[in-house]
Amino acid sequence: MELHVIDTGYFKLDGGAMFGVVPKSLWSRHHPPDERNLCTWAMRCLLVVSGNRRILIDNGLGDKQEAAFFAHYQPHGDATLDGSLKAAGFHRDDITDVFLTHLHFDHCGGSIRWNSARDGFEPAFRNATYWSNEHHWQWATKPNPRERASFLSDNILPIRESGQLRFVDVGRRSAEENLFIPEVFPGFGVLLVNGHTDAMMIPFIEHKGRTLIYMADLLPSVHHIPLPWVMAYDTRPLLTLQEKSDVLELAARQDHVLFFEHDATHQCCTVQETGKGVRLKETFPLSAL
């Protein structure tokens, strides 16, 4: 198995929204905001090459939204999806599977692009199967008022219309029931979590004798490791707190590697038990594994 970091650039989000009840006097030490109280975040995806599969986990904002949308979120940086794939030795047509942790715009916006006539949309990965799960798909296509601005129909509905959508079988579950699916692909399991949004999928990937956990929005950055540091975006923040606790304790006990999608500086870290709970042990790039 090979793992490749696929950077798709940076964007900005409100610092208060990203850190919830944590006072600005604390979070701003780690993420100094600009004059609009916005902080910079990465959109870091992961390419998993295993046998004849090339699995892309999430795909960033994309480029098809209106100017007002991009003015609000301010995407920037030199990295692009295509450029990062090329640097890894691949093209988007090589992708066999697009695995979507959840369908918020900054995770799935690159799934769909304008067609050549710019009068409609088409899959950006024409040879890929797109993976979601039925529970989250229903949640995203019938959005609640709190998340409606994060679930953009142009990012989501054309996936189903293309015929390239498949669902991970997550069976029957309640709204607050976590579920671990040990092998969606060989060496690639998934933990279903529900605090950030309903039925978000967290990949667990076996690589070089270690387990790498793709944290998505369960843990956006190293600075979200302390349990109370939970995003205001989360629909069930107390559930997120418990889910974080469970994953962090597991990672500390078994020396798992945490891979960050949104940390602007750090790609990976390990954690350790301390007298104050689980805390950061060390940070490092994926290439150090």
Steps between C-alpha positions, in 0.01 A plus 500: 500500500613855420367819659532843336404836648277686254495867594221702340582841648384704798184685591373716786238442766389701801725431798216503749304246296803272480562502876149522645488592868878544529576870562671692225776594745597131501447382142653811344838404648506206261298645211539878482194629310497768234307826531175315421563237769576240231767231538678301230432127465634232269297275272734201511380184332656156484559261211513132595656273238426137578520228237304620199309759705585869521275637774476877545366603841313832465583757233477859628287794390507459125477801270142521373333723759417866446742784570311606816552152647874509441523859626352382829725195548808647328667191353871564453839336468693342216382141551222360282334162477633433150845633583529283809381192315754567225780541756406157637510353149127481432218666307139535614402240238717248688280524809289188549320603820409836654432443868304788653524526878194724487334739258582844638621723217867514605522120488310415183496816285760355264280199425304682229609749233351696215464309175687624193204716389461644853128439484491214747708289736689173471710280729853632533626139527340327208644154571435497874235359729387762753448369854267641765252321727123502486448661840726794425368533145145541631623748760683705235229498232230602749708742704406652832508883528825491700696321227317610186776743399758219519311252281499644147276311259735565205769303684275211594206423270704464177692214665182295523384610155829377350436142610842489668373514859522204738429475870716342767279250680458639851189297584240617748611751761365771726593866466761475777634151438860469387595212276835364385511327162832315493557467127328717242806438284798276586687667784244784508238506777251769596369638828157659479466806727206733548596808701616727217232387256297184468697189399835658413753231401850501652744275306740272690781397264763231563836618371852377573391323815322807638140619498443844351172670587373761254339740747279708263289732720511288814835665577577788261845583644747420775353792695165318522648211700385629844146368536314833551649640177202404283379690195182705516416343162438163669135402522547293820803648679478283811496193279804631313675540834438134584597381150823699519574353841449144375720543192774693682519243779523221242769689307702560816481134609585354161731772363275575204584785262247782462484664156357852488286629217479860623813576705679771303843396629504137611421193290522233768545448872505245776349550845573382853325467835591772753375613837275745313361240261613412149736760357722550198814286489669598175419637155657390172432483126343189349827431319667431838302177541 
